[in-house]
């Protein structure tokens, strides 16, 4: 019989109004960075936020402007978690950890 696999995911808002996500070894990763690392485009993120709120905070919009590419967001996560190796190895590890710990199936 297979046991339950649970990884707690915590979402917090810091003093500047930025939402951070923590799970497994990933601590205080800005939510916008995490969404970009999952492959969502700037427009997709804004569209989903606008469906929930009438106005988009300037901070969220500015964060989206900074993270232009998925790879940039993944490298930020790697730096924050002190992952070492070649760029390809690092990107593969970040993707694998997000897939395994944030959204296990």
Helices and strands as residue ranges (DSSP letters): E 9-13, E 19-23, E 26-30, H 31-37, H 42-52, H 58-66, H 70-80, H 87-97, I 98-102
